Amino acid sequence: MPLHIGKIIKEISKYMGVSQAELARKINTTRQNIQSIYHRQTIDTRMLQILCEALEHDFFQYHRYHLNITDNKADAITDDIDGMIKLLELCNDRFLRVKKQIIKLKKI
């Protein structure tokens, strides 16, 4: 199964609550260009680095992970599911940390 980095970027952005317009502002581009990025199966490494910084997320990890998947399709599907579960757990942990920070700020 080929890696589709654009879909991953879209899902992480959505999970983090970052709209296309907001992401476009963060990387100094248009909303239409962000939409184009979401549809790309591959992406230039410099652009991926910019997106990593803007979303504070390591998108390169998916390439490293994808390269380690075996040729066995059943194992690959299981690995993909396990990888996505780990990703969701990491995102949830990050969300909870940010939520705690916001609650602390509200108390000040």
Secondary structure, 3 states (H helix, E strand, C coil): CCCCHHHHHHHHHHHHCCCHHHHHHHCCCCHHHHHHHHHCCCCCHHHHHHHHHHHCCCCHHHHHHHHCCCCCHHHHHHHHHHHHHHHHHHHHHHHHHHHHHHHHHHHC
